[in-house]
Amino acid sequence: MKARILAVGQKMPAWVQTGFDDYYKRIQPMLSTEIVEIPACKRAKNPSPAELEKYAITEGGLILQAHQAKNSAGKREQLICLDVRGKNLSTEDLAAKVGEAMQLGDDMAFVIGGADGISKEVLAHATFKWSLSNLTLPHPLVRVLLMEQLYRAMTIIHHHPYHRGDYF
């Protein structure tokens, strides 16, 4: 099984790259992971609601293109969209979801949208919509949180002592 993170945006701040890289290195022996950075649309200074929707649609098209290229290569990839309106999962629930995908032989793609969210078209293609929090989180921070939670889920699956949720 492989996991991909399809994330809108490039050139992350150093603190984001440092945090992401730390968990990226840790997870590789357990789960082959890659990040695919989707270029964000160039935005107008004071965009109208229609322009904001257009940005999300354009970025969504690039996300679906990356996802469909993987599926057309003969490998099934579940599309997991990180969306505030999605379902909240405990870390153990996430580990179960990842473990289930592993048993099915499916790859997983986790979508982090741009500043204007994830387009309706991408959400319609989602296998699952997952909310990290009811809070609105900055997208760069979501990269780090996602990698840490994937790493934690893999440590649960592999019975590694990193996750101590049941010990207290």
N, C-alpha and C positions, 0 to 999 in steps of 0.2 A: 504494500500500500504506500502511496505517496500523498502528501498534502501540499497544496499550493495556496498561497495567499494572493488574491487578485486585489490589489490596493490602488486606488486612485491617488495620484500624487507622487512626486519625485523630489529628490534633494531634501531629505529629512534633516532636522536639527541634529547636532552631534549627540545629544543626550538620548534621542530616540534611536539612532543608529547603534550606539553603545549598548543600550538595553536590549534591543532586538538581537544584535549579534551575539550577546551572551547566551540567550536562550536558544538561538539558532544553533550554536555550536553544541550545546548540551543535548538537544533533541536528535541530532543527526544519527547517532548510533541506534536509536529506537524507531525513528520515523523520518524518512527522506522528505525534506521540506524545501520548498523554494518560494521566493516572492517574485511576482510579476507586477511590475509597476506600470500602471495605466496612466498615460499623460492626462493631466487635468486640462480642461478647456481654459483658454484665456478669457477672463471675465471682464465685463464692462464695469465702470466705477459704480454706477447706481442701476443695476439691472432690474428690469421689470419682472414680475412673476412669470411671464411667458418666457423670458430669456433664461431665468433660473431653471425652468422645466426643460428648456432646450439643452442646457449644459448637462443636466442629469441624463437626458436621452442620448446625447452624443457619447458621454462617458459609458453609459450602459451598453451602447452598441459595441464599444471596444471590449468591455467585460465579456459580453456574450460571444464575441468573436474569439477571444482567448479560450473561453470555456468550450465552445463548439469545436475548435481546432483539436483540443485534447480528446473529446468524445469521438471525433471522426477518425482519430488514429486507432480506434478499436478498443479503447479502455473506457469503462464507465466511470464518470466522475460526478459525485454528488455535489450540488451547488448549495452552499450554506451562506445565506446572506446575514450579515450582522446589521440588525435593524432594531431601533428602540421599540418598535411595535411587535417584535418577535417574542418568542417564548423564553422566559428565564430558565436557566439550567443551573443545577448545582455542579460542582466539579465532578462529582461521582456520576451524575447524569451525562455529562460531556464524555467522560471516560467510557461509559456504556455505549454512547453513540459512536465514538471512534472505534471501539472494539467490535461493534456490530458491522461497521463498514469494512473493517479488516477481515471479518469472517466471510463477508459477501465478496471480498476481493475488489471492492470499489476504492477508487481514489476519492479524495475530498478537496474541494476548492472553497475557500473562505473568502467572501467578498467584503471589502471595506470600501464603502462609497466615498464620493468626494464631498466637498463642502455643501453641496445641494442634495445630498442623500443618494439613494439608489433608485434608479428609474423603475417605474411600474412594470416595464417589460422584463427587467432582470428579476424583480421580485416574483413575477408570474412563473418564471423558469426555476425558481428555487425549490430544492428538495426540502429545505427547512429554513425557517427564519428564526434567528437566535438573537436575543437581547442580552448584552453584557450587563446592562443596568438600566434603570428607568431614567437615569441622568443622561443628559446630552454630553458625550465625551468628545474631546478633540481627537480627530482622526489619527494624528501621529501617535498619541498615547494608546489608542486602540491597537496599533501594531504591536506594541510591547505587551499589553495585557493579553492579547490573543496568543502570542508566542509563549508567554508564561503559562497560560491555562492549557495550551496544547502539551507543553512539556509536563505539567503537573498531571494531566490525564494519562500521558504515556507512563509516568512513574507509577501511577495506580495500576495500570494494566500489567506492568513489569514487576510489581511488588517492590519497588524501590522506596526507601524510607523518606524521600523528599516530602511527600504529602503526609501530614500528620493529623488530618481532619478528624479521625476517629479516636485519637489517643487521649482526648481531654474530656 
